[in-house]
Amino acid sequence: MFMRPQVHFLDTAVASKELGVDIISLNGKWQLLNSNSSVSLGAEVPGCVHTALQRQGFISDPYYRFNDLAYRWISLDNWTYTTSFTVPTHVRGKGKAVLVFEGVDTVSTISLNGVTIGKTDNMFRRYDFEVTGLLKDKENILQVWIMSAVTYASQRNRAHTDYRVPPDCPPPVQKGECHVNFIRKAQSSFSWDWGPSFPTLGIWKEVRLEVFDTLRVLSYTTSPKYDSKHSSWNVEVELFFDVFVASKGLVYVSMPLLQSEAEFQLSLTPGQSKNSFILQINQSVSLWWPFGHGDQALYFLTIDVKLEGGETFNADRLVAFRTVELVQEPVPSSPGLSFYFRINGKPIFLKGSNWIPVHAFQDEVTTDMITILLRSAQKANMNALRVWGGGVYEQDIFYSLCDMYGIMIWQDFMFACALYPTEKDFIETVREEVTQQVRRLKSHPSVVIWSGNNENEAAIATDWFNIPVAERPLYVKDYVNLYVENIRDIVLQEDSTRPFLVSSPTNGVESEKEGWVAKDPYDPHYGDTHYYSYYNDCWDWTVFPRTRFASEYGFQSWPSFSTLSKISESSDWDFSSNFSAHRQHHADGNQQMLKQAELHYILPNSTDPVQRYRDTIYITQVMQAQCVKSQTEFYRRSRSDIVEGKGHTMGTLYWQLNDIWQGPSWSSVEFGGKWKMLHHWAADFYAPILSVGVEDKGDLLIYAVSDNHSEQHNVKAKVKLHSWSSFNAVCSLESNVTTIKAGGSTLVFQHPISALLTQCGNCTRRSCIPVFHLSSPDNQMISPHNHIFLSSPRHAEGLQKPNITFTVKDTEVVLNFFVTLHCSFPAVYVWLDVDDIPGHFDVNGFLMLSKKATVIFGAWRNTTAEEITANLHITSLRDVY
C-alpha cells in the first residue's frame, strides 16, 4: 500500500512558518570537549560521545573484541557540547523564543550566552526552555554540559539514605555499571545479560529554536473510537498549544476518503492548553487488522488551523479503525481467568517475539535496520512484538511501519528488573516522560497495550533482592506509588482506547485484587508468564507451564561466524577463549548451551580448531531452534485445551527478536539482520495453519492448529516414516478427514508408536523418523512439513555423512537465486550460510530426505550466482562429528 510519510508537527520550517513560528535547526556540527579539555573534537547532533570519538578517529569500533572495557573511561568522564548560531533580526524581535531539546542523554546543564537556562535528567523526555530576551544580535553560544550517567546514578544512590533501592549492581558476568535504577535512561545501557555496558552521553535527538508572536503547536493526537450505541466511528483529535497571545480561529478536520469533515471554533488564552475535537465518521470504514487476519487499512486525516490574524497551521496523520480489549474472564472448567486480546471483536492469538534496542548507540540506528527487522518479523508470520521495558521507546518510524505491517505492539514503560526510588523529583520527571510518550504513540493502531514495567512485580513477590519480610510493605508501597498512582493514572487520563497492565509477568486483575503485587505472579491460571529453564530437557513438553499467555521464554545461541569475525581475531575463535567468555553476559551461558545440545546431539569434534568453532556455533543454533520450536508448538496446541484447570494459551512472544551487538543471546536475528536457524523455523511454527506432532503415553498425536476465524477446514494428516539410511519412505499413512476448529487446536491423528513401527517393517525409534503435514481432502498441502524425533539424533542409526554438493543459478526474478543441493544420504538440519551476503533462504535448517532439493536465496542487495557460490557453506548435523 502506498503511504505518504507521516507528517509530524513542526517537521519542516516551512509548515511552521505559516503559523508564524520561525524555526532554526541547531542540528549538525557542534564542538565536543571532555572535562579537562584533553580531548577536543567536532561532533554531530543528534549523536553521542562514543560515535563522535569513533568518527573522528579517537577510538576504533567500540564493539571490537574487549573495547567495551577499554573505553569505559568515556562514560566516566563529563563532556560539553558547544555550538554557535545567529538569529535574523526579524526573528529576534518576536514575542517568545523557546529552545527545544527532543532528547538529551541524560543529565545535563544547559546555558545560552553564559546564562543557565535549565537542566535535564531524563533521556526519554523532550525539554523546552524559554530563552526570550537572551538572544543576541550576532553570535549566540549554546552549551550543554553532560555529567557522567555512572557518577550521577552513584551519587543519587548515596543520597538515598533512608533505605536501599536494589539491585545495587549487575552480576559481575555482565561487566556493567551500578545503580542504573536511579537514572531515567535506557536501563540496558549499564549492561544486560545480552548486551554491553555503554552508558552513553550525548544529544541523541534534534535541537531547535522556535520563535513566535502568537502560539505554537506542541503536538497533536488522533484517537478513533467506536460508538457501539450508534454502531459508528468517530475520531477524537487533540491539539496541544503553547499560547503567547490570546487567539481565536477555526480548526478544520477532514478525512477525504471517508467524506467526513468538520469545522470547530478555537479560542485560546495564554499558557499551555489542550483542545479536543470530535470528527464524526459518516461512512462505513475498512478496519485495521493484525497481520494474517485481514488488511491494514490506513486513512489520511488532515488538520488545518486558521487564526483570525491570518496565521495557519496544517498537518496530517494516518488513522486506522480498530478496537482492542484484553479479556480476563472466567474460563469454563478452570479456576482463574482468561488472558487474551480481542481485536475488532475477534480473539487473536499473538505470535511474535520481544524487541530490544537495535544498537547501543541510538544515533547509529537507521530506518533500514528497523525495516529489515520488522520485515523479518512479518516474514516469520509474526503479528506482535513486545517493546521491552529496559531499552528505549522506539522512534516514530518503528511504529509507523508496524501500523503498515500489521504488527501489534505490547509497549512497556522503561522500567525493568529493579526497584525504583520515589522521591518527588523522580516521580515528577517520570510523570512528564509518560505523558509525552503516551501522546506521541497513542495515535498508532499497532500499539495495543501499555505495560508499566518488566518483571518488577515478580521481583518483589519472589524476593529477588533478599528484602526482609518486615520491610516488604515499604517496597510494595513504592511500587504502587510509581506504577499505579502515577503511571497508570496518567495513562488512563491520556488514553481510553487500549488496556493498561501494571507489569509483565502479572496475574492481571487478580494481582490488582491482591494489592497489585500477587503472591505468585507466575501463576499460569492468570495473566502472562515468563519462563526459562536451561537444564531441563527442552524436548520434554511436560515441563512447560500451560499458561494463558507466554510473553517470554527462550534459549541462547551464538551468532554466525561471519557476524563474529568482524569484531574478533583468529585467536578468539574457540569456545573456551577469553573472547568467548567475555562476550557471554549470562552466567554459565556457554556451558548451558552445550549441556542442552549434548542431551540430543554429539558435540562437534573436528581437529581443526576454527572448523570446530564454526560447528559449535551451528550446534548452538540447532539446539536453540529445536528448543523454541518445542515450546512454541506446545503453547499453540494448548490454545483449545484445559488440562488440570490450565490452558487456553493465547499468545507466544519468545525472547528475543533482535540483537544489540555481536554476541551470544536469545535472539533469532543476529546483529546486522542475518537470520539464525530459529528465525527460519519461526516462519513454520508461526504458520497460520500448523501441524504439531507430540508423543504422549506411547502414542503419536498430531494436532491441527488454525488461526482462521471462520473458515472451518476439512483436513487429513499425511504421515510418512523415513529411514535414516535410505531416501525411500518406509511407509505412508493418512488420517480420516477431520473438520478442524476455527481459531483452535484439533487432534487429527492418534496412533500407538510401537504399532506404527511394527507396521512399517524394519523401523525402530532410532532408525526412522515420522514426517507429516496437513492436506485438504483433495490432497492440497495446507500446512508446512513437520517431523518428530522418536529418539535423540545422537542415537540415530544409519545416519551417514550426506556429502552435499550444490549449484547456484539465476531465477527469472531479480535478486532471487536457485540453489540446488544433491546429497548421497538423508541429512538433518541442513544449514546454508552465505557469510556476509545479506538476504535469506526460503527454507533453511531443514530435513533433506531426497537426493535433490532446490531452495531459493532472496538477496537484499545486488549479487551474482558466482559470488553466492564462492561464499556458500553447507552444514548438516552429521558433518560436525
Disulfide bonds with the S-S distance in Angstrom:
Cys169-Cys178 2.07
Cys538-Cys627 2.07
Cys731-Cys760 1.71
Cys763-Cys768 1.91
